[in-house]
Structure formats: C-alpha cells, structure tokens
C-alpha cells in the first residue's frame, strides 16, 4: 500500500512539473565550438570569408574592411544560407558595423542536437549571437551582451562543460570574479533561455570601470550590426 501511495505521489509530482514547464533535472546541452577566428585585424579592403556545412544547411560569412567608407559603415558583413540539396546560396543578411579600433572576432558554434549553427560576433566590449532560423527563413539575433547586467567590461562566449553556452564578462586583467550567464536552447520558446550564475549580492557592485579598455562606439550603437531584418 505504501509503495502504491508513493508511486501515486511521484506520478502527481511529475505531472505537475510538466504542466508548470519544469523538470527535476536540466538536460545537458550539445553545443560545440566549430571555429574561433581570434581578433581579425583586417587591413584596408581586406576580407575574411568562411563556409560552414551542416545537416540543416550551409552558411557562408564574409566580413571585410571598406577603406573608403564612413566610420559607421567601415566593416561590411554578408551572410548567405543554402538549404540542404540546393546548389545556390541565398543572401540572408547584408549590413555594416562601426569602426572598432580593437578589431572584430567571430566564434562559430553548432548545436549537435538540432544541427543548427550560430555565430558570435565580438567587438571587444559587446558580443552578439546570431543564427539562421530555417523555419522563419531569416537571420535572428538571439543574444546581445548589452541586455545582460555586469559591472565588468569585456564579454565573451564559450561552451560550458555541460554542453551549453556561457556568456561571461571579465575585467581587463581577469583578477575579478567574472559575471556569468548560462545560455541554453529552450524548445518550448524556440529561443535561447538563460540562467543567472551570479551571487545575488553581486548585483550591488557599482558599474564602474575604465572606458579606455574597449571601444565605446559599439556600446552606444543601436545594434552592433545593422541589417539583420
């Protein structure tokens, strides 16, 4: 009788958890880092271009330094997408980024569970994560570091040991404890969710640091990259 009662209680707990959208144990992620360009110090009219092939489709990224352009349109970013079995790429994004004295960098991530590809654009003071939505047929901006609180100036993105992504902020000398957020793919929302990994009292730390360590133009821009839609 006790065993049956315990089974009933356990079944009710699981049912309530499902209804509330919760799970007793968070499922591990399946993200891997495919590429890391480091800082791209492109010379005048120099470009960086790479192609990445996945089971969901192929993506090609081109980033170039336009020597004769205005400061707010110095760097030109082009992205193409090709569905599986198709022979021709389609341009899905065409936009510009402001001049950045520190340069730009890219990291490319793949979710081995869904086959989707994401890339992070790092401007030494701001980082954004994009991905091509194969259902909506457009490029999506999933994560922007300016939407996450931190008293530290330098954001970066990496794959955690549990297979999820992590957005973290560090000080220049990396002596302060980083601000950290776990990023995971939420199937119910079809978007990225996040978990704040910081101690709550840490939010009382004043937001103050030396602005000279990064390029403020990328922080003040409406988006780090214009033309996604």
FIKOLZA-1660 file (N, C-alpha, C; in steps of 0.1 Angstrom, whole numbers, plus 5000, padded with zeros to 4 digits):
% residues 229
   i   px   py   pz ch aa at
   1 5008 4988 5000  A  X  N
   1 5000 5000 5000  A  X CA
   1 5009 5012 5000  A  X  C
   2 5019 5012 5009  A  X  N
   2 5028 5024 5009  A  X CA
   2 5035 5026 4996  A  X  C
   3 5039 5015 4989  A  X  N
   3 5046 5015 4976  A  X CA
   3 5036 5022 4966  A  X  C
   4 5024 5017 4966  A  X  N
   4 5014 5023 4956  A  X CA
   4 5012 5038 4959  A  X  C
   5 5011 5042 4972  A  X  N
   5 5009 5056 4975  A  X CA
   5 5021 5064 4971  A  X  C
   6 5033 5059 4973  A  X  N
   6 5045 5066 4969  A  X CA
   6 5045 5068 4954  A  X  C
   7 5041 5057 4946  A  X  N
   7 5041 5058 4932  A  X CA
   7 5031 5069 4927  A  X  C
   8 5020 5069 4934  A  X  N
   8 5010 5079 4930  A  X CA
   8 5015 5093 4933  A  X  C
   9 5021 5095 4944  A  X  N
   9 5027 5109 4947  A  X CA
   9 5037 5113 4937  A  X  C
  10 5046 5103 4933  A  X  N
  10 5056 5106 4924  A  X CA
  10 5050 5109 4910  A  X  C
  11 5040 5102 4906  A  X  N
  11 5033 5105 4893  A  X CA
  11 5027 5119 4893  A  X  C
  12 5021 5122 4904  A  X  N
  12 5015 5136 4905  A  X CA
  12 5025 5147 4904  A  X  C
  13 5037 5144 4911  A  X  N
  13 5048 5154 4910  A  X CA
  13 5053 5156 4896  A  X  C
  14 5055 5145 4889  A  X  N
  14 5060 5146 4875  A  X CA
  14 5049 5153 4867  A  X  C
  15 5036 5150 4869  A  X  N
  15 5026 5156 4861  A  X CA
  15 5026 5171 4863  A  X  C
  16 5027 5175 4876  A  X  N
  16 5027 5190 4879  A  X CA
  16 5039 5197 4873  A  X  C
  17 5050 5190 4874  A  X  N
  17 5063 5196 4868  A  X CA
  17 5061 5198 4853  A  X  C
  18 5055 5189 4846  A  X  N
  18 5053 5191 4832  A  X CA
  18 5043 5202 4829  A  X  C
  19 5033 5203 4837  A  X  N
  19 5023 5214 4835  A  X CA
  19 5029 5227 4837  A  X  C
  20 5038 5228 4847  A  X  N
  20 5044 5241 4850  A  X CA
  20 5056 5244 4841  A  X  C
  21 5060 5234 4832  A  X  N
  21 5071 5236 4823  A  X CA
  21 5084 5234 4830  A  X  C
  22 5084 5227 4841  A  X  N
  22 5097 5225 4848  A  X CA
  22 5101 5211 4847  A  X  C
  23 5114 5208 4850  A  X  N
  23 5119 5195 4850  A  X CA
  23 5128 5193 4863  A  X  C
  24 5129 5181 4868  A  X  N
  24 5137 5179 4880  A  X CA
  24 5152 5181 4877  A  X  C
  25 5156 5177 4865  A  X  N
  25 5170 5178 4862  A  X CA
  25 5171 5185 4848  A  X  C
  26 5179 5195 4847  A  X  N
  26 5181 5202 4834  A  X CA
  26 5188 5193 4825  A  X  C
  27 5183 5192 4812  A  X  N
  27 5190 5184 4802  A  X CA
  27 5203 5191 4797  A  X  C
  28 5213 5183 4796  A  X  N
  28 5226 5189 4792  A  X CA
  28 5225 5194 4777  A  X  C
  29 5233 5204 4774  A  X  N
  29 5233 5209 4760  A  X CA
  29 5242 5201 4751  A  X  C
  30 5242 5204 4739  A  X  N
  30 5250 5197 4729  A  X CA
  30 5258 5207 4720  A  X  C
  31 5262 5218 4725  A  X  N
  31 5269 5228 4717  A  X CA
  31 5284 5224 4717  A  X  C
  32 5290 5227 4705  A  X  N
  32 5304 5225 4703  A  X CA
  32 5309 5238 4695  A  X  C
  33 5322 5241 4698  A  X  N
  33 5328 5253 4691  A  X CA
  33 5334 5248 4678  A  X  C
  34 5329 5253 4667  A  X  N
  34 5334 5249 4654  A  X CA
  34 5346 5257 4649  A  X  C
  35 5346 5270 4653  A  X  N
  35 5357 5279 4648  A  X CA
  35 5358 5291 4657  A  X  C
  36 5371 5296 4658  A  X  N
  36 5374 5308 4666  A  X CA
  36 5384 5316 4657  A  X  C
  37 5380 5327 4652  A  X  N
  37 5389 5335 4644  A  X CA
  37 5400 5343 4652  A  X  C
  38 5397 5344 4665  A  X  N
  38 5406 5354 4672  A  X CA
  38 5402 5368 4667  A  X  C
  39 5410 5378 4671  A  X  N
  39 5408 5391 4666  A  X CA
  39 5412 5393 4652  A  X  C
  40 5402 5398 4644  A  X  N
  40 5405 5400 4629  A  X CA
  40 5410 5414 4627  A  X  C
  41 5422 5416 4626  A  X  N
  41 5428 5430 4623  A  X CA
  41 5429 5431 4608  A  X  C
  42 5417 5434 4601  A  X  N
  42 5417 5435 4587  A  X CA
  42 5423 5448 4582  A  X  C
  43 5432 5447 4572  A  X  N
  43 5437 5459 4566  A  X CA
  43 5427 5465 4556  A  X  C
  44 5430 5476 4550  A  X  N
  44 5421 5483 4541  A  X CA
  44 5418 5474 4529  A  X  C
  45 5405 5472 4527  A  X  N
  45 5399 5464 4516  A  X CA
  45 5403 5449 4518  A  X  C
  46 5407 5445 4530  A  X  N
  46 5409 5431 4532  A  X CA
  46 5397 5424 4537  A  X  C
  47 5395 5411 4534  A  X  N
  47 5383 5404 4539  A  X CA
  47 5386 5391 4545  A  X  C
  48 5377 5386 4553  A  X  N
  48 5377 5373 4559  A  X CA
  48 5364 5366 4555  A  X  C
  49 5365 5353 4550  A  X  N
  49 5354 5346 4545  A  X CA
  49 5355 5331 4548  A  X  C
  50 5344 5325 4553  A  X  N
  50 5344 5311 4556  A  X CA
  50 5331 5305 4553  A  X  C
  51 5331 5292 4550  A  X  N
  51 5319 5284 4547  A  X CA
  51 5318 5273 4557  A  X  C
  52 5306 5271 4563  A  X  N
  52 5304 5260 4573  A  X CA
  52 5292 5252 4568  A  X  C
  53 5294 5239 4567  A  X  N
  53 5283 5230 4562  A  X CA
  53 5278 5221 4574  A  X  C
  54 5264 5220 4574  A  X  N
  54 5258 5212 4585  A  X CA
  54 5246 5205 4579  A  X  C
  55 5240 5196 4586  A  X  N
  55 5229 5188 4581  A  X CA
  55 5217 5197 4580  A  X  C
  56 5216 5208 4586  A  X  N
  56 5205 5217 4585  A  X CA
  56 5206 5227 4573  A  X  C
  57 5218 5228 4568  A  X  N
  57 5221 5236 4557  A  X CA
  57 5235 5242 4558  A  X  C
  58 5239 5250 4548  A  X  N
  58 5252 5256 4548  A  X CA
  58 5252 5271 4550  A  X  C
  59 5261 5277 4557  A  X  N
  59 5262 5291 4559  A  X CA
  59 5276 5296 4554  A  X  C
  60 5276 5308 4548  A  X  N
  60 5288 5314 4544  A  X CA
  60 5289 5328 4549  A  X  C
  61 5300 5332 4556  A  X  N
  61 5301 5345 4562  A  X CA
  61 5313 5352 4556  A  X  C
  62 5310 5365 4552  A  X  N
  62 5321 5373 4547  A  X CA
  62 5321 5387 4555  A  X  C
  63 5333 5390 4559  A  X  N
  63 5335 5403 4567  A  X CA
  63 5347 5410 4561  A  X  C
  64 5345 5423 4557  A  X  N
  64 5355 5430 4550  A  X CA
  64 5356 5444 4555  A  X  C
  65 5368 5450 4554  A  X  N
  65 5371 5463 4558  A  X CA
  65 5371 5472 4546  A  X  C
  66 5361 5481 4545  A  X  N
  66 5359 5490 4534  A  X CA
  66 5367 5503 4537  A  X  C
  67 5378 5505 4530  A  X  N
  67 5387 5516 4533  A  X CA
  67 5381 5530 4531  A  X  C
  68 5372 5531 4521  A  X  N
  68 5367 5544 4517  A  X CA
  68 5353 5547 4523  A  X  C
  69 5349 5539 4532  A  X  N
  69 5335 5541 4537  A  X CA
  69 5335 5550 4550  A  X  C
  70 5324 5554 4554  A  X  N
  70 5322 5562 4566  A  X CA
  70 5326 5554 4578  A  X  C
  71 5329 5561 4589  A  X  N
  71 5333 5554 4601  A  X CA
  71 5322 5544 4606  A  X  C
  72 5309 5548 4605  A  X  N
  72 5299 5539 4610  A  X CA
  72 5295 5528 4600  A  X  C
  73 5302 5528 4588  A  X  N
  73 5300 5517 4578  A  X CA
  73 5313 5512 4573  A  X  C
  74 5323 5511 4582  A  X  N
  74 5336 5507 4579  A  X CA
  74 5337 5492 4576  A  X  C
  75 5330 5484 4583  A  X  N
  75 5330 5469 4582  A  X CA
  75 5317 5464 4576  A  X  C
  76 5319 5456 4565  A  X  N
  76 5307 5451 4558  A  X CA
  76 5306 5436 4561  A  X  C
  77 5294 5432 4565  A  X  N
  77 5291 5418 4569  A  X CA
  77 5281 5413 4559  A  X  C
  78 5284 5402 4553  A  X  N
  78 5275 5395 4544  A  X CA
  78 5273 5380 4548  A  X  C
  79 5261 5375 4548  A  X  N
  79 5258 5362 4552  A  X CA
  79 5249 5355 4542  A  X  C
  80 5253 5343 4538  A  X  N
  80 5245 5335 4528  A  X CA
  80 5241 5322 4535  A  X  C
  81 5229 5317 4530  A  X  N
  81 5224 5304 4535  A  X CA
  81 5220 5296 4523  A  X  C
  82 5223 5283 4524  A  X  N
  82 5219 5273 4514  A  X CA
  82 5212 5261 4521  A  X  C
  83 5200 5258 4517  A  X  N
  83 5192 5247 4522  A  X CA
  83 5199 5234 4517  A  X  C
  84 5197 5223 4525  A  X  N
  84 5203 5210 4520  A  X CA
  84 5198 5206 4507  A  X  C
  85 5207 5202 4498  A  X  N
  85 5204 5198 4485  A  X CA
  85 5203 5209 4474  A  X  C
  86 5203 5221 4479  A  X  N
  86 5203 5232 4470  A  X CA
  86 5217 5236 4465  A  X  C
  87 5218 5240 4452  A  X  N
  87 5231 5244 4446  A  X CA
  87 5235 5258 4448  A  X  C
  88 5225 5267 4451  A  X  N
  88 5228 5281 4451  A  X CA
  88 5225 5287 4465  A  X  C
  89 5235 5296 4469  A  X  N
  89 5233 5303 4482  A  X CA
  89 5223 5314 4480  A  X  C
  90 5216 5318 4491  A  X  N
  90 5208 5330 4491  A  X CA
  90 5213 5339 4502  A  X  C
  91 5213 5352 4498  A  X  N
  91 5218 5362 4508  A  X CA
  91 5208 5364 4518  A  X  C
  92 5211 5363 4531  A  X  N
  92 5201 5364 4542  A  X CA
  92 5204 5377 4551  A  X  C
  93 5216 5383 4549  A  X  N
  93 5219 5395 4557  A  X CA
  93 5230 5403 4549  A  X  C
  94 5228 5416 4550  A  X  N
  94 5238 5425 4544  A  X CA
  94 5238 5438 4552  A  X  C
  95 5248 5440 4559  A  X  N
  95 5248 5452 4568  A  X CA
  95 5262 5457 4572  A  X  C
  96 5263 5467 4580  A  X  N
  96 5275 5473 4584  A  X CA
  96 5277 5474 4599  A  X  C
  97 5290 5474 4602  A  X  N
  97 5294 5476 4616  A  X CA
  97 5303 5488 4617  A  X  C
  98 5302 5496 4629  A  X  N
  98 5311 5507 4630  A  X CA
  98 5325 5504 4631  A  X  C
  99 5334 5513 4629  A  X  N
  99 5348 5511 4630  A  X CA
  99 5351 5508 4645  A  X  C
 100 5360 5498 4647  A  X  N
 100 5364 5494 4660  A  X CA
 100 5379 5493 4661  A  X  C
 101 5385 5501 4669  A  X  N
 101 5400 5502 4670  A  X CA
 101 5406 5489 4674  A  X  C
 102 5398 5481 4681  A  X  N
 102 5404 5468 4686  A  X CA
 102 5402 5456 4676  A  X  C
 103 5393 5458 4666  A  X  N
 103 5391 5448 4657  A  X CA
 103 5379 5440 4661  A  X  C
 104 5375 5430 4652  A  X  N
 104 5364 5421 4655  A  X CA
 104 5368 5407 4655  A  X  C
 105 5360 5398 4661  A  X  N
 105 5363 5384 4661  A  X CA
 105 5350 5376 4660  A  X  C
 106 5351 5364 4655  A  X  N
 106 5339 5355 4653  A  X CA
 106 5342 5342 4660  A  X  C
 107 5332 5336 4666  A  X  N
 107 5332 5323 4670  A  X CA
 107 5319 5316 4664  A  X  C
 108 5321 5304 4659  A  X  N
 108 5310 5296 4653  A  X CA
 108 5307 5284 4662  A  X  C
 109 5294 5283 4666  A  X  N
 109 5290 5272 4674  A  X CA
 109 5280 5263 4667  A  X  C
 110 5280 5250 4669  A  X  N
 110 5270 5241 4664  A  X CA
 110 5263 5234 4675  A  X  C
 111 5249 5233 4674  A  X  N
 111 5242 5225 4684  A  X CA
 111 5240 5211 4677  A  X  C
 112 5247 5202 4683  A  X  N
 112 5247 5188 4677  A  X CA
 112 5233 5181 4678  A  X  C
 113 5225 5186 4687  A  X  N
 113 5212 5180 4689  A  X CA
 113 5202 5185 4678  A  X  C
 114 5202 5197 4674  A  X  N
 114 5193 5203 4664  A  X CA
 114 5200 5204 4651  A  X  C
 115 5213 5205 4651  A  X  N
 115 5221 5207 4638  A  X CA
 115 5222 5222 4634  A  X  C
 116 5217 5231 4643  A  X  N
 116 5217 5245 4640  A  X CA
 116 5231 5251 4642  A  X  C
 117 5234 5261 4634  A  X  N
 117 5247 5268 4636  A  X CA
 117 5245 5282 4640  A  X  C
 118 5253 5287 4649  A  X  N
 118 5252 5300 4655  A  X CA
 118 5266 5306 4654  A  X  C
 119 5267 5320 4652  A  X  N
 119 5280 5326 4653  A  X CA
 119 5279 5338 4662  A  X  C
 120 5290 5340 4670  A  X  N
 120 5291 5351 4679  A  X CA
 120 5300 5362 4673  A  X  C
 121 5296 5374 4672  A  X  N
 121 5305 5385 4667  A  X CA
 121 5309 5393 4679  A  X  C
 122 5322 5394 4681  A  X  N
 122 5328 5400 4693  A  X CA
 122 5335 5413 4689  A  X  C
 123 5331 5424 4696  A  X  N
 123 5337 5437 4692  A  X CA
 123 5345 5443 4704  A  X  C
 124 5350 5435 4713  A  X  N
 124 5358 5439 4724  A  X CA
 124 5350 5450 4732  A  X  C
 125 5339 5446 4738  A  X  N
 125 5331 5455 4746  A  X CA
 125 5316 5452 4744  A  X  C
 126 5313 5444 4733  A  X  N
 126 5300 5439 4731  A  X CA
 126 5300 5427 4722  A  X  C
 127 5292 5417 4725  A  X  N
 127 5291 5405 4718  A  X CA
 127 5277 5401 4715  A  X  C
 128 5274 5397 4702  A  X  N
 128 5261 5393 4698  A  X CA
 128 5261 5379 4692  A  X  C
 129 5250 5372 4694  A  X  N
 129 5249 5358 4689  A  X CA
 129 5238 5357 4679  A  X  C
 130 5241 5353 4666  A  X  N
 130 5232 5352 4655  A  X CA
 130 5230 5337 4651  A  X  C
 131 5219 5335 4645  A  X  N
 131 5216 5321 4639  A  X CA
 131 5206 5322 4628  A  X  C
 132 5206 5313 4619  A  X  N
 132 5196 5314 4608  A  X CA
 132 5185 5304 4612  A  X  C
 133 5173 5310 4613  A  X  N
 133 5161 5302 4616  A  X CA
 133 5156 5296 4603  A  X  C
 134 5157 5283 4602  A  X  N
 134 5153 5276 4590  A  X CA
 134 5138 5276 4588  A  X  C
 135 5130 5278 4598  A  X  N
 135 5116 5278 4597  A  X CA
 135 5110 5292 4593  A  X  C
 136 5116 5302 4600  A  X  N
 136 5112 5316 4597  A  X CA
 136 5119 5321 4585  A  X  C
 137 5129 5314 4580  A  X  N
 137 5137 5318 4568  A  X CA
 137 5143 5331 4570  A  X  C
 138 5150 5334 4581  A  X  N
 138 5157 5347 4583  A  X CA
 138 5167 5345 4594  A  X  C
 139 5176 5355 4594  A  X  N
 139 5187 5355 4604  A  X CA
 139 5181 5361 4617  A  X  C
 140 5184 5355 4628  A  X  N
 140 5178 5360 4641  A  X CA
 140 5190 5365 4650  A  X  C
 141 5187 5376 4657  A  X  N
 141 5196 5380 4668  A  X CA
 141 5191 5374 4681  A  X  C
 142 5198 5364 4686  A  X  N
 142 5194 5357 4698  A  X CA
 142 5199 5363 4711  A  X  C
 143 5211 5367 4711  A  X  N
 143 5217 5372 4723  A  X CA
 143 5225 5385 4721  A  X  C
 144 5224 5395 4729  A  X  N
 144 5232 5407 4729  A  X CA
 144 5236 5410 4743  A  X  C
 145 5249 5411 4744  A  X  N
 145 5255 5413 4758  A  X CA
 145 5251 5425 4765  A  X  C
 146 5246 5436 4758  A  X  N
 146 5242 5448 4765  A  X CA
 146 5229 5445 4772  A  X  C
 147 5222 5434 4770  A  X  N
 147 5210 5431 4777  A  X CA
 147 5212 5423 4790  A  X  C
 148 5225 5421 4793  A  X  N
 148 5228 5413 4805  A  X CA
 148 5236 5422 4814  A  X  C
 149 5232 5422 4827  A  X  N
 149 5239 5430 4837  A  X CA
 149 5253 5425 4840  A  X  C
 150 5263 5435 4841  A  X  N
 150 5276 5432 4846  A  X CA
 150 5284 5445 4849  A  X  C
 151 5291 5445 4860  A  X  N
 151 5300 5456 4862  A  X CA
 151 5313 5456 4855  A  X  C
 152 5315 5445 4848  A  X  N
 152 5328 5442 4841  A  X CA
 152 5327 5445 4826  A  X  C
 153 5337 5450 4819  A  X  N
 153 5335 5455 4806  A  X CA
 153 5337 5445 4794  A  X  C
 154 5343 5434 4796  A  X  N
 154 5347 5425 4785  A  X CA
 154 5339 5413 4784  A  X  C
 155 5329 5412 4775  A  X  N
 155 5321 5400 4773  A  X CA
 155 5328 5390 4764  A  X  C
 156 5325 5377 4766  A  X  N
 156 5330 5367 4757  A  X CA
 156 5319 5355 4758  A  X  C
 157 5321 5346 4748  A  X  N
 157 5312 5335 4748  A  X CA
 157 5319 5322 4746  A  X  C
 158 5315 5311 4753  A  X  N
 158 5322 5299 4753  A  X CA
 158 5313 5287 4755  A  X  C
 159 5318 5275 4753  A  X  N
 159 5310 5263 4755  A  X CA
 159 5313 5258 4769  A  X  C
 160 5303 5256 4777  A  X  N
 160 5304 5251 4791  A  X CA
 160 5307 5236 4791  A  X  C
 161 5313 5231 4802  A  X  N
 161 5315 5216 4803  A  X CA
 161 5302 5208 4802  A  X  C
 162 5290 5214 4805  A  X  N
 162 5278 5207 4804  A  X CA
 162 5272 5207 4790  A  X  C
 163 5279 5214 4781  A  X  N
 163 5274 5215 4767  A  X CA
 163 5266 5226 4763  A  X  C
 164 5262 5235 4773  A  X  N
 164 5255 5247 4770  A  X CA
 164 5265 5258 4767  A  X  C
 165 5260 5270 4763  A  X  N
 165 5268 5281 4761  A  X CA
 165 5269 5290 4773  A  X  C
 166 5279 5298 4774  A  X  N
 166 5281 5307 4786  A  X CA
 166 5285 5321 4781  A  X  C
 167 5278 5331 4785  A  X  N
 167 5281 5345 4783  A  X CA
 167 5288 5349 4796  A  X  C
 168 5300 5354 4795  A  X  N
 168 5307 5358 4807  A  X CA
 168 5314 5372 4804  A  X  C
 169 5315 5379 4815  A  X  N
 169 5322 5392 4815  A  X CA
 169 5334 5392 4824  A  X  C
 170 5345 5397 4819  A  X  N
 170 5357 5398 4827  A  X CA
 170 5363 5412 4828  A  X  C
 171 5371 5414 4838  A  X  N
 171 5379 5426 4839  A  X CA
 171 5391 5425 4829  A  X  C
 172 5397 5436 4827  A  X  N
 172 5409 5435 4817  A  X CA
 172 5420 5426 4822  A  X  C
 173 5423 5427 4835  A  X  N
 173 5434 5419 4840  A  X CA
 173 5429 5405 4845  A  X  C
 174 5416 5403 4844  A  X  N
 174 5410 5390 4848  A  X CA
 174 5412 5386 4862  A  X  C
 175 5414 5396 4871  A  X  N
 175 5416 5394 4885  A  X CA
 175 5403 5393 4893  A  X  C
 176 5392 5400 4887  A  X  N
 176 5379 5400 4894  A  X CA
 176 5372 5387 4890  A  X  C
 177 5363 5383 4899  A  X  N
 177 5354 5372 4895  A  X CA
 177 5345 5376 4884  A  X  C
 178 5344 5367 4874  A  X  N
 178 5336 5371 4862  A  X CA
 178 5321 5370 4865  A  X  C
 179 5313 5378 4857  A  X  N
 179 5299 5377 4857  A  X CA
 179 5295 5367 4847  A  X  C
 180 5286 5357 4851  A  X  N
 180 5284 5346 4842  A  X CA
 180 5269 5343 4840  A  X  C
 181 5266 5339 4828  A  X  N
 181 5252 5335 4824  A  X CA
 181 5252 5323 4816  A  X  C
 182 5245 5313 4820  A  X  N
 182 5244 5300 4812  A  X CA
 182 5233 5303 4802  A  X  C
 183 5236 5300 4789  A  X  N
 183 5226 5301 4778  A  X CA
 183 5223 5287 4773  A  X  C
 184 5210 5284 4772  A  X  N
 184 5206 5271 4767  A  X CA
 184 5194 5273 4757  A  X  C
 185 5192 5263 4748  A  X  N
 185 5182 5264 4738  A  X CA
 185 5169 5259 4745  A  X  C
 186 5159 5268 4745  A  X  N
 186 5146 5264 4751  A  X CA
 186 5136 5260 4740  A  X  C
 187 5133 5247 4740  A  X  N
 187 5125 5241 4729  A  X CA
 187 5111 5247 4730  A  X  C
 188 5106 5250 4742  A  X  N
 188 5092 5255 4743  A  X CA
 188 5091 5269 4737  A  X  C
 189 5101 5277 4739  A  X  N
 189 5101 5291 4734  A  X CA
 189 5107 5292 4720  A  X  C
 190 5114 5282 4716  A  X  N
 190 5122 5282 4703  A  X CA
 190 5131 5294 4703  A  X  C
 191 5138 5296 4714  A  X  N
 191 5147 5307 4716  A  X CA
 191 5157 5304 4727  A  X  C
 192 5167 5312 4729  A  X  N
 192 5176 5310 4740  A  X CA
 192 5170 5314 4753  A  X  C
 193 5172 5306 4763  A  X  N
 193 5169 5310 4777  A  X CA
 193 5182 5312 4784  A  X  C
 194 5182 5317 4796  A  X  N
 194 5194 5319 4804  A  X CA
 194 5192 5317 4819  A  X  C
 195 5203 5314 4825  A  X  N
 195 5204 5312 4839  A  X CA
 195 5214 5321 4845  A  X  C
 196 5211 5329 4855  A  X  N
 196 5220 5338 4861  A  X CA
 196 5228 5330 4871  A  X  C
 197 5241 5329 4869  A  X  N
 197 5250 5321 4877  A  X CA
 197 5257 5329 4888  A  X  C
 198 5253 5342 4890  A  X  N
 198 5260 5351 4899  A  X CA
 198 5253 5351 4912  A  X  C
 199 5261 5354 4923  A  X  N
 199 5255 5356 4936  A  X CA
 199 5247 5368 4936  A  X  C
 200 5235 5368 4941  A  X  N
 200 5226 5380 4941  A  X CA
 200 5232 5392 4946  A  X  C
 201 5239 5392 4957  A  X  N
 201 5245 5404 4963  A  X CA
 201 5255 5410 4954  A  X  C
 202 5260 5403 4944  A  X  N
 202 5270 5408 4935  A  X CA
 202 5264 5419 4926  A  X  C
 203 5251 5419 4925  A  X  N
 203 5244 5430 4917  A  X CA
 203 5245 5444 4924  A  X  C
 204 5249 5444 4936  A  X  N
 204 5251 5457 4943  A  X CA
 204 5264 5464 4940  A  X  C
 205 5272 5457 4932  A  X  N
 205 5285 5463 4929  A  X CA
 205 5284 5474 4919  A  X  C
 206 5289 5486 4922  A  X  N
 206 5288 5497 4912  A  X CA
 206 5293 5494 4898  A  X  C
 207 5286 5499 4888  A  X  N
 207 5291 5497 4875  A  X CA
 207 5301 5508 4871  A  X  C
 208 5313 5505 4874  A  X  N
 208 5324 5515 4871  A  X CA
 208 5337 5508 4866  A  X  C
 209 5342 5512 4855  A  X  N
 209 5354 5507 4850  A  X CA
 209 5360 5517 4840  A  X  C
 210 5372 5514 4836  A  X  N
 210 5379 5523 4827  A  X CA
 210 5374 5521 4813  A  X  C
 211 5368 5532 4807  A  X  N
 211 5362 5531 4794  A  X CA
 211 5373 5530 4783  A  X  C
 212 5385 5532 4786  A  X  N
 212 5396 5532 4775  A  X CA
 212 5399 5518 4771  A  X  C
 213 5394 5508 4779  A  X  N
 213 5398 5494 4776  A  X CA
 213 5390 5488 4765  A  X  C
 214 5380 5495 4760  A  X  N
 214 5372 5489 4749  A  X CA
 214 5366 5501 4741  A  X  C
 215 5361 5498 4729  A  X  N
 215 5356 5508 4720  A  X CA
 215 5341 5512 4724  A  X  C
 216 5339 5524 4729  A  X  N
 216 5325 5528 4733  A  X CA
 216 5316 5529 4722  A  X  C
 217 5321 5530 4709  A  X  N
 217 5312 5532 4698  A  X CA
 217 5303 5520 4696  A  X  C
 218 5308 5508 4699  A  X  N
 218 5300 5496 4697  A  X CA
 218 5290 5494 4709  A  X  C
 219 5292 5501 4720  A  X  N
 219 5282 5500 4731  A  X CA
 219 5271 5510 4728  A  X  C
 220 5274 5521 4722  A  X  N
 220 5264 5531 4720  A  X CA
 220 5255 5529 4708  A  X  C
 221 5260 5521 4699  A  X  N
 221 5253 5518 4686  A  X CA
 221 5240 5511 4689  A  X  C
 222 5229 5514 4681  A  X  N
 222 5216 5508 4683  A  X CA
 222 5217 5493 4682  A  X  C
 223 5225 5488 4673  A  X  N
 223 5229 5474 4672  A  X CA
 223 5244 5473 4667  A  X  C
 224 5250 5463 4671  A  X  N
 224 5264 5462 4667  A  X CA
 224 5265 5459 4652  A  X  C
 225 5254 5454 4646  A  X  N
 225 5253 5450 4632  A  X CA
 225 5240 5454 4627  A  X  C
 226 5239 5463 4618  A  X  N
 226 5226 5467 4612  A  X CA
 226 5223 5460 4599  A  X  C
 227 5210 5456 4598  A  X  N
 227 5206 5450 4586  A  X CA
 227 5202 5435 4587  A  X  C
 228 5200 5431 4599  A  X  N
 228 5196 5417 4602  A  X CA
 228 5183 5414 4595  A  X  C
 229 5173 5423 4597  A  X  N
 229 5160 5420 4591  A  X CA
 229 5159 5423 4576  A  X  C
% end
